[in-house]
Amino acid sequence: MPSLSKNQVELLLEPHIAQFVTLMENGSPQISPVWVDTDGENILVNTATGRLKTDNIHRDARVAIAVFDPMNPYSRVVNISGLVSDITELGAIEHINTLAKKYTGDQIYQGHNNHETRLIIVIQPTMITGC
């Protein structure tokens, strides 16, 4: 499995919106803008149950993520293809709050819905390009 470089990790830790691609039942791509994170090895996406991307992942674990720095989009870009290795509720609320702080400055995620279960999608890279 490929490893993220220092520059790729730095880009992923910055507050840039990622494009997250899952596969529909007919094989066509479905793209969602998402907040993204990394543990230095895997890519982490926070979502909730009942979302189209979550349904797609349960059927087909192949995904892709693209992140670029809008100030330097051709030199500071990372494209990752990978497999979802885990979907967990553990730490998901804390994780969305961490992402909210990263992306909005808010200590608590303002879009929290008590009728949804937050999830962390863990993506293990199989191919990495850029940066």
C-alpha positions as CSV (number, residue, x, y, z in Angstrom):
1,M,0.0,0.0,0.0
2,P,1.3,3.5,-0.8
3,S,2.1,5.9,2.0
4,L,1.2,9.6,2.2
5,S,4.1,12.0,2.0
6,K,4.7,14.8,4.5
7,N,3.4,17.3,1.9
8,Q,0.3,15.3,1.2
9,V,-0.5,15.0,4.9
10,E,0.0,18.7,5.4
11,L,-2.5,19.4,2.5
12,L,-5.0,17.1,4.0
13,L,-4.8,18.7,7.4
14,E,-5.5,22.2,5.9
15,P,-9.2,23.3,5.6
16,H,-9.7,22.5,2.0
17,I,-13.0,20.9,0.8
18,A,-12.4,17.5,-0.7
19,Q,-14.3,15.8,-3.5
20,F,-15.3,12.4,-2.4
21,V,-16.3,9.8,-5.1
22,T,-18.3,6.7,-4.4
23,L,-19.9,4.3,-6.9
24,M,-23.6,4.1,-7.6
25,E,-25.3,0.8,-8.0
26,N,-25.0,1.1,-11.8
27,G,-21.3,1.8,-11.5
28,S,-21.5,5.5,-12.2
29,P,-19.6,7.9,-10.0
30,Q,-21.3,10.0,-7.3
31,I,-19.4,13.0,-6.0
32,S,-19.9,14.7,-2.7
33,P,-18.0,17.7,-1.3
34,V,-16.8,16.7,2.2
35,W,-14.6,17.8,5.1
36,V,-11.6,15.6,5.2
37,D,-9.0,14.5,7.7
38,T,-6.1,12.1,8.0
39,D,-4.4,10.1,10.7
40,G,-1.2,10.2,8.7
41,E,-1.9,6.9,7.1
42,N,-5.6,6.7,6.2
43,I,-8.0,9.3,5.0
44,L,-11.0,10.1,7.3
45,V,-14.4,11.3,6.2
46,N,-17.2,12.1,8.7
47,T,-20.8,11.5,7.6
48,A,-24.1,10.2,8.9
49,T,-26.2,7.1,8.4
50,G,-28.7,7.3,5.6
51,R,-26.6,9.3,3.2
52,L,-26.1,8.2,-0.4
53,K,-22.4,7.9,0.0
54,T,-22.8,5.6,3.0
55,D,-25.2,3.4,1.1
56,N,-22.8,3.3,-1.9
57,I,-19.8,2.3,0.3
58,H,-21.8,-0.6,1.9
59,R,-22.3,-1.9,-1.6
60,D,-18.8,-1.1,-3.0
61,A,-15.8,-0.1,-0.9
62,R,-13.9,1.5,-3.8
63,V,-13.7,5.3,-3.4
64,A,-11.6,8.3,-4.4
65,I,-10.7,11.6,-2.8
66,A,-9.4,14.8,-4.4
67,V,-8.1,17.8,-2.5
68,F,-6.4,20.9,-3.8
69,D,-5.1,24.1,-2.5
70,P,-7.2,26.9,-4.3
71,M,-4.2,29.2,-4.0
72,N,-2.0,26.7,-5.9
73,P,-4.3,24.1,-7.5
74,Y,-1.8,22.6,-10.0
75,S,1.1,22.2,-7.6
76,R,-0.7,21.4,-4.3
77,V,-3.1,18.7,-5.2
78,V,-3.5,15.1,-3.9
79,N,-5.7,12.5,-5.6
80,I,-6.3,9.2,-3.7
81,S,-8.0,6.1,-4.7
82,G,-8.6,3.6,-2.0
83,L,-10.8,1.1,-0.2
84,V,-13.0,1.8,2.8
85,S,-11.4,-0.3,5.5
86,D,-13.8,0.7,8.4
87,I,-16.9,2.6,9.1
88,T,-17.3,3.4,12.8
89,E,-19.4,5.3,15.2
90,L,-16.6,5.4,17.8
91,G,-15.3,8.9,18.2
92,A,-17.5,10.2,15.3
93,I,-19.1,13.0,17.2
94,E,-15.8,14.2,18.6
95,H,-14.3,13.9,15.1
96,I,-17.1,16.1,13.5
97,N,-16.5,18.7,16.2
98,T,-12.8,18.6,15.4
99,L,-13.6,19.1,11.7
100,A,-16.0,21.9,12.5
101,K,-13.2,23.7,14.3
102,K,-10.8,23.1,11.4
103,Y,-13.3,24.3,8.7
104,T,-15.4,26.9,10.5
105,G,-13.7,27.8,13.8
106,D,-16.7,26.6,15.7
107,Q,-16.0,24.3,18.7
108,I,-19.1,22.3,18.1
109,Y,-20.5,21.1,14.8
110,Q,-23.6,23.3,14.1
111,G,-25.3,20.8,11.8
112,H,-25.7,18.1,14.4
113,N,-29.0,16.2,14.0
114,N,-30.0,14.0,17.0
115,H,-31.9,11.7,14.5
116,E,-28.7,10.8,12.7
117,T,-25.8,8.6,13.8
118,R,-22.4,10.1,12.9
119,L,-19.8,7.9,11.3
120,I,-16.1,8.0,10.5
121,I,-15.3,6.5,7.1
122,V,-11.7,5.2,7.1
123,I,-10.1,5.0,3.7
124,Q,-6.9,3.0,3.1
125,P,-5.1,4.4,0.0
126,T,-4.4,2.1,-2.9
127,M,-3.0,4.8,-5.2
128,I,-1.8,8.3,-4.4
129,T,-0.8,11.0,-6.8
130,G,0.1,14.7,-6.4
131,C,2.1,17.0,-4.1
